[in-house]
Amino acid sequence: MLTHKVLAMEQGYSGIAQVFKHNEQFTQKLDPHIEFFVDVLEPMCLAYDNRQYGEMFTVLGERMPLIRSNTDKQRWVNTMAELSRLRQSGTIGQVIDHLRQSQKPQLPDRVEQLDRELVDEQAETGSSDSEYLNELRRVPLS
């Protein structure tokens, strides 16, 4: 357990390690948010930053929105610019909110469902039982 926490701190994601009670939740990608960020979002952004668009589309698979016009392409470029900015200075929650709004790429159903439940619960009660999700949303990405 300590080894995973130390590695997380050395690699710059200690905030994530502190959110979960059990290391396996993030080291084995048992949480759908972590799985999406590790398997889809980060590889997609890395490919985009390196102008490897074919690789980016491969990573996205069916989450890739269709690009039918120059307007669609410009929206995609604007969305990726904002995503890049948020990855440098934002939180996991801000990135999720951006992706929910832009739908580029679409969030996995489970992430979308958990996020919607959190918002609904907070609207009804003013708080949430999903403390780990609130903490995860506050974790800075850089």
Buried (B, 14 or more C-beta within 10 A) or exposed (E): EEEBEEBBEEEEBBBBBEBBEEBEBBBEBEBBBBBBBEEBBBBBBEBBEEEEEEBBBEBBEEBBBEBEEEEEEEBBEEBBEBBEEBBEEBBBBBBBBBBBEBEBBBBBEEBBEBBEBBEEBEEEEEEBEBEBBBBBBEBBBE
